[in-house]
């Protein structure tokens, strides 16, 4: 009841007019009342009917939102940059206008023509009463636009043309300020302009004028004072002896200082790393008397110091996060030491590089402390230091920079520097087990050869022969030679061990596995990968020279390298490579040494993976057979070693593909060659003949005087298959048995009886088990020594000879001793008597 009364009372109050609340105006119409109700409803807080998105939806749209945000950010940056560029462009244009502002000459403005032109335009215009309604409407619409008022309808220019184009020349000239020519023109310095609401205001300043006369007077006064000082205290004139003593004293002081700094750094590198800078500053010694020696000593001292204190790992730069992180004092101290070491090492290498560049470019410093001749000695010491660091620190920072410096110097015109660099690279190749440093050097050498258009020294390519890339190289390492640890299987453990023993065995095997992982230097796969990449670069260089520079002096080095690495070439290139080698031999442009390298390369290819190829290398056999009599028989007989290698590959290792006629022909020609060469060559050739006689069963035909078959032996024929070698005998062995060298005598006697392995005519083990090339090196006479050594005969001196008794026999001596001579014989008396008579 109470609720109904309240509702009716409320309705009564709202519905009455004058009895209740007085009305302020007439009753609102229905639409207006609806708007009022909507406004009242808007005053209340609206209920949020929007559903909260699920987590999956957020995940789905988050990436899209991020992309949109990124695009908006990029767009804002671009627009900001574009605005900035426009402002800068306006600023530069204003400055340029202010600088280059010049008064333009007055032009005669022809007002009459302009007035006539305007009158003609007015005459041409049509009256409004002659225009259609559509044309009038179009003109009115065009008049509403601002561009219509400022644009000539007949012009073809764009709407927003620059106002500067329409400015009058006269107005420009009138606006410029006048200046009287009575005052001298002052030089102005253009400053940065100022920008305000009105535009850009250029700023200038007068250049201050110096009083030249006063400055000149001051300088003259100073010069006179200095001259008076010098005149009062003249420099003492030293004698040459005093100058030498003074130089010696200075040099001793510098040496002691260098030694003190070096010993302090080596004793405590962590705390004295800053003294490296002090020692390195002595590379700029300015005293002309001791500058050269001091700089050399400092270079060598720093090189030895770095070799001692450099760690066995590469130091990398710290990241920003690592620099900001808090670390222990020991770690911070180690970081400071490493940072200082790397920076000083870098500066030291830069000093060495600059020294070499100054010498190469024949440049002197402004101080002129060192002459050009002395710079050569400094450059040689710098190159030696770089070579030592290249070999000693292949793991440390800036090693690639040292390689880039050293490799071009291998082709230097100075023989000393070139040999130093080549020897350093050879040492690096020999000691590099992994191959990463070798790969870097090979890449730089390949680029150098290509960049110089193959115009480099042959020694540059010969260093490739010292690369440690062979099939057996991986087996030589300790991790490959050592037998791999074999662990017991679970069944073996359960069968042979108790529960406690199995537990101990498991822990022991786990520890052994960890030790093996720690001891392993580098993985085999990484090593093989590096070696493969290195060989690819080497063969690429070789094939480029074979293709583009066949008449280059680099060809012998290329053929020698192919002979060494031919067994590692891919099978796909074998056919093309053999064709190229044969064409080189057939051209006749090669020396016999180069042709021997071609033959050796071809048979290395055929002896490895080339066994699968069905190729008859008869042309190479014929060429070698023909070349044997062209070999040098003097002391420069290094080509015999290549021949011995060829014979081993061609005959001994390919015995199944060699016919009997071919083997007999080679045996006969080699025996003839052994008569003409030096003893070490004869020993190597006879050792090869021994292998042939033991490898091929019917070689003893040449030890018999009876001929086999028809025909006569033709020694001058160059075809081994058709020279009828079976119809001759090895009569050379009888001559070789009378040779002055005892080892040659032994080999000849051994071959003359058929080369037996046992018996009285068998060779001793030190000769029978050594290959021919090793015997060739062992009995070499390059060192002017005879092997085996000749027993020395000690000559007797004259004062050691006794009297005439030493020449008499014992029996005669006894008879003389029994005979007593009482008086001395005087032969001069008897001579006088005979002359008188």
Buried (B, 14 or more C-beta within 10 A) or exposed (E): EEEEEEEEEEEEEEEEEEEEEEEEEEEEEEEEEEEEEEEEEEEEEEEEEEEEEEEEEEEEEEEEEEEEEEEEEEEEEEEEEEEEEEEEEEBEEBBEEBEEEEEEEEEEEEEEEEEEEEEEEEEEEEEEEEEEEEEEEEEEEEEEEEEEEEBEEEEEEEEEEEEEEEEEEEEEEEEEEEEEEEEEEEEEEEEEBEEEEEEBEBEEEEEEEEEEEEEEEEEEEEEEEEEEEEEEEEEEEEEEEEEEEEBEEBBEEBBEBBEEBBEBBEEEBEEBBEBBEEBBEBBBBEEEBBBBBBBBBBBBBBBBBBBEBBEEEEBEEEEEEEEEEEEEEEEEEBBEBBBBBBEBBEBBBEBBBBBBEBBBEEEEEEEEBBEEEBBBBBBBBBBBBBBBBBBBBBBBBBBEBBBBBBBBBBBBEBEEBBEBBBBBBBBBBEEBBBBBBBBBBBBBBBBBBBEEEBEBBBBBBBBBBBBBBBEEBBEEBEBEEEEEEEBBEEEEBEEEBEEEEBEEBBEEBEEEEEEEEEEEEBEEEEBEEBBEBBBEBBBEBBBBBBEEBBEBEBBBBBBBBBBBBBBBBEEEEBEEBBEBBBEBBEEEEBEBBBBBBBBBBBBBBBBBBBEEEEEEBEBBBBBBBBBBEEBBEEEEBEBBBBBBBBBBBBBBBBEEEBEBBBBBBBBBBBBBBBEEBBBBBBBBBBBBBBBBBBBBEEBEBBBEEEBBEEEEBBEEBBBBBEBBBBBBBBEBBEEBBEBEBEBBBBBBBBBBBEBEEEEEBBBEEEBEEBBBBEBBEBBBEEEEEEBEEEEEEEEEEEEEEEEEEEEEEEEEEEEEEEEEEEEEEEEEEEEEEEEEE
